């Protein structure tokens, strides 16, 4: 993980295997989860790319809570399904 910690990004766009009802992003692979955590920490702005598969999916490893991100771009997700990502301070865009 040292290699990721030595890189910085103005922006990081990421997806996740799933999201809990409480708005915690999850991954199935521990290494992938760790890389995503590191990139969120090393970026100036972190944006989640969200779709219905993420809402309905699940992983075993927690990556980050929605509140740790700066923005969410939701495609094909509407209504109550967006409740976990409606967090103060997190910009939400539906497309």
C-alpha positions as a Markdown table, in Angstrom:
| # | Residue | x | y | z |
|---|---|---|---|---|
| 1 | Unk | 0.0 | 0.0 | 0.0 |
| 2 | Unk | 3.0 | 2.3 | 0.3 |
| 3 | Unk | 2.9 | 2.8 | -3.5 |
| 4 | Unk | -0.6 | 4.3 | -3.3 |
| 5 | Unk | 0.3 | 6.4 | -0.3 |
| 6 | Unk | 3.0 | 8.0 | -2.4 |
| 7 | Unk | 0.6 | 9.2 | -5.1 |
| 8 | Unk | -1.7 | 12.2 | -5.0 |
| 9 | Unk | -4.6 | 13.0 | -7.3 |
| 10 | Unk | -6.7 | 16.1 | -7.8 |
| 11 | Unk | -9.7 | 13.9 | -8.2 |
| 12 | Unk | -10.6 | 10.3 | -7.8 |
| 13 | Unk | -13.6 | 8.7 | -9.3 |
| 14 | Unk | -14.5 | 5.3 | -7.9 |
| 15 | Unk | -17.2 | 2.7 | -7.9 |
| 16 | Unk | -18.0 | 0.1 | -5.2 |
| 17 | Unk | -19.3 | -3.5 | -5.2 |
| 18 | Unk | -22.1 | -2.4 | -2.8 |
| 19 | Unk | -23.4 | 0.0 | -0.3 |
| 20 | Unk | -25.1 | -0.7 | 3.1 |
| 21 | Unk | -28.4 | 0.9 | 4.1 |
| 22 | Unk | -26.3 | 3.2 | 6.4 |
| 23 | Unk | -24.3 | 4.5 | 3.4 |
| 24 | Unk | -21.1 | 2.5 | 3.8 |
| 25 | Unk | -19.4 | 1.5 | 0.6 |
| 26 | Unk | -18.2 | -2.1 | 0.4 |
| 27 | Unk | -15.9 | -4.3 | -1.7 |
| 28 | Unk | -15.4 | -8.0 | -2.0 |
| 29 | Unk | -11.6 | -7.8 | -2.2 |
| 30 | Unk | -9.6 | -6.5 | 0.8 |
| 31 | Unk | -6.8 | -5.2 | -1.4 |
| 32 | Unk | -9.2 | -3.3 | -3.6 |
| 33 | Unk | -10.9 | -1.8 | -0.6 |
| 34 | Unk | -7.5 | -0.7 | 0.8 |
| 35 | Unk | -6.5 | 0.9 | -2.4 |
| 36 | Unk | -9.8 | 2.8 | -2.6 |
| 37 | Unk | -9.4 | 4.0 | 1.0 |
| 38 | Unk | -5.9 | 5.2 | 0.3 |
| 39 | Unk | -6.9 | 7.1 | -2.9 |
| 40 | Unk | -9.8 | 8.7 | -1.1 |
| 41 | Unk | -7.4 | 10.0 | 1.5 |
| 42 | Unk | -4.8 | 11.1 | -1.1 |
| 43 | Unk | -7.2 | 12.9 | -3.4 |
| 44 | Unk | -8.4 | 16.5 | -3.3 |
| 45 | Unk | -11.9 | 15.4 | -4.3 |
| 46 | Unk | -13.5 | 12.0 | -4.2 |
| 47 | Unk | -16.5 | 11.1 | -6.3 |
| 48 | Unk | -18.6 | 8.0 | -6.2 |
| 49 | Unk | -20.1 | 6.7 | -9.4 |
| 50 | Unk | -23.3 | 5.0 | -8.3 |
| 51 | Unk | -25.7 | 2.8 | -10.1 |
| 52 | Unk | -28.4 | 0.3 | -9.3 |
| 53 | Unk | -25.9 | -2.5 | -9.1 |
| 54 | Unk | -24.1 | -0.7 | -6.2 |
| 55 | Unk | -27.4 | -0.2 | -4.4 |
| 56 | Unk | -28.3 | -3.8 | -4.7 |
| 57 | Unk | -24.8 | -5.2 | -4.3 |
| 58 | Unk | -22.7 | -6.0 | -1.3 |
| 59 | Unk | -19.1 | -6.7 | -0.3 |
| 60 | Unk | -17.5 | -8.0 | 2.8 |
| 61 | Unk | -15.0 | -5.2 | 3.4 |
| 62 | Unk | -15.9 | -1.6 | 4.3 |
| 63 | Unk | -14.3 | 1.1 | 2.2 |
| 64 | Unk | -15.7 | 4.4 | 3.4 |
| 65 | Unk | -18.9 | 6.1 | 4.5 |
| 66 | Unk | -20.6 | 8.3 | 2.0 |
| 67 | Unk | -19.8 | 11.3 | 4.3 |
| 68 | Unk | -16.1 | 10.8 | 3.6 |
| 69 | Unk | -16.6 | 11.6 | 0.0 |
| 70 | Unk | -17.2 | 14.9 | -1.7 |
| 71 | Unk | -19.7 | 14.0 | -4.4 |
| 72 | Unk | -21.9 | 11.2 | -5.8 |
| 73 | Unk | -23.0 | 10.9 | -9.4 |
| 74 | Unk | -26.0 | 8.5 | -9.5 |
| 75 | Unk | -27.1 | 7.0 | -12.8 |
| 76 | Unk | -30.4 | 5.2 | -13.0 |
| 77 | Unk | -31.0 | 5.5 | -9.3 |
| 78 | Unk | -33.9 | 7.6 | -7.9 |
| 79 | Unk | -36.2 | 8.2 | -5.1 |
| 80 | Unk | -35.8 | 6.4 | -1.8 |
| 81 | Unk | -32.8 | 4.4 | -3.1 |
| 82 | Unk | -30.8 | 7.6 | -2.9 |
| 83 | Unk | -31.6 | 8.1 | 0.8 |
| 84 | Unk | -28.2 | 6.7 | 2.1 |
| 85 | Unk | -26.3 | 9.2 | -0.2 |
| 86 | Unk | -28.2 | 12.3 | 0.9 |
| 87 | Unk | -25.6 | 13.4 | 3.4 |
| 88 | Unk | -24.9 | 17.0 | 4.3 |
| 89 | Unk | -21.7 | 18.2 | 2.6 |
| 90 | Unk | -21.8 | 15.6 | -0.2 |
| 91 | Unk | -22.9 | 16.9 | -3.6 |
| 92 | Unk | -25.4 | 14.6 | -5.3 |
| 93 | Unk | -26.0 | 14.6 | -9.0 |
| 94 | Unk | -28.5 | 12.3 | -10.7 |
| 95 | Unk | -28.1 | 11.6 | -14.4 |
